[in-house]
Amino acid sequence: MGLFSGSRPDNLGVENGRLAPCKPTPNCVSSFADAGTDPGHFVEPLRFKGDPDAAFAKLGDVVRGRERVTIVRDEPRYLYAEFRSKLMGYVDDVEFLLDPTAKVIHVRSASRLGRSDFGVNRGRVESLRSGFAAANP
């Protein structure tokens, strides 16, 4: 770990069927945030058709295919990965939670350090969304 990696948060994972809420800082996005009252943190979940487990496996492949990613936890309906920035080694924690009934994969992406991320977490989620859509037509 580098100087800018920070400590792994202790509030990650699934609690009561949800991922942890974002802190008030603007360096986090989550599909569990309320689009009406918290649009700065809200991001759409990833939607899919077909078999939920196959879709989640494809998402895992998309995540593993990215640079500077470490998979921390890989469970049947939950995936937690750390993404490290190229230059300074900042770490972002990215989680995915499969909701097979709603046919969505919830996502939360948050920086460990600092206040602003200059849109990196939102951009990462949208990039992963594009990769997932291409792998899961």
N, C-alpha and C positions, 0 to 999 in steps of 0.2 A: 504494500500500500504506500501511496505517496503522501506528501505533505498536504495535499488538497483533497484527499480521499474521504476524510471525516470518518465517523464511526457509524457502523450499521445501526439503523434505527431499531428500537425495540417494539414499535407499534405496528409492524408490518404483519401481513397474513390476513386471514379471514376471521371476522368476528360477527356473529349474528347474520351471516350470509352477505356481509359487505366488506369492502376494503376500507382501510383507515381514511378518515376525511383529510383533506388538504389543510395545512396550516394557513394562516392568513396571508403569508407572503405569496407573491405572484410567480413563484418558481415551481408550481405543481399544477397538474391537470388530472381530472378524474371523471369517469362516467357516472360516478355516484353523486357528484356535485349537482346542485339544482340549477338548471339552465336559466330559470327565471330570476332567481335571487342571487346567483353566484356565477354569472356568465364567464367571468375571468378564469375560473377554475374548471368550468364544465367542458367536457369533450364527449362526443358521441361514443357509445360502445361500438365494438366491431360486430357487424351483423353477418349472418351466414345462413345458407340453406343446406338441407341434407343432414347427414349424420353429425351430431355434436362432437363426439369423440374424434372423428376423423378431422373435423374442422379445427379442433383444438390442437391436434397433432401437427396439422399443417402450419398453424400459427407458431408452434414451437420450432418448427424447421425454419421459418422466416426469421425468428428471433436469433436462433443459433447461427444463422448465416450472416449476421451483422458483425462488423469489426468491433474489437475491444469490448466484448460482452462476456460476462461470466454468469452461468446459470447457478443460482444459489439453491433454489428448491424447485423440483419438477414433480408435481403430483397429478393425479388424474384430472382434476378440475381447477388446479391452481399452479401458476408458474411465476417465479420470482427471479428476475435477472438484474445484474448490475451492469450499467453502461459507463465506461470510463472515457473522458474526453482525451483527445489526442495530445494536445500540448501540455496542459497543466495537470492532467490526471484527476480532474473533478469526477465524482461518482454520482450518478443518478440511479435511484431505485425504481424499477419498473415492475409492476405486478399485473397479472391477468387472472380473471376469475370467470370460469365458464358457467353460464346460466342456460342449461339445455332446454328448459321449457320455453323461455323467451327467445331462444335462438340468437343469443348475443354473448359476446365475451366482453366483460367489463375490464376497464384498464385504469391504472393509476400510475403516473410517472412524476417523480419529484426529485429535485436536487437536494443533496444532503447539506450543502453549505451555501451561504450567501442569501441574498434576497431576490435578485432578479436572475433569470437565466436567458434573457434575450430571446425568449420563445423556443428554446432548444427542446424542452419537454413536449410542447405541443407539436413542434415540427417532427420530432421522433415518432410520436403516436401516429401522425398523419402519414409518415413514410412507411411505418409498419402496417398501417391500414391498407396502403396501396400495394405493398408486397403480399399481404394476406389476400386481398381481392384478386390479385393475379394468380395466386396459388390455389384459390378456392372459388372458381368461377360459378 
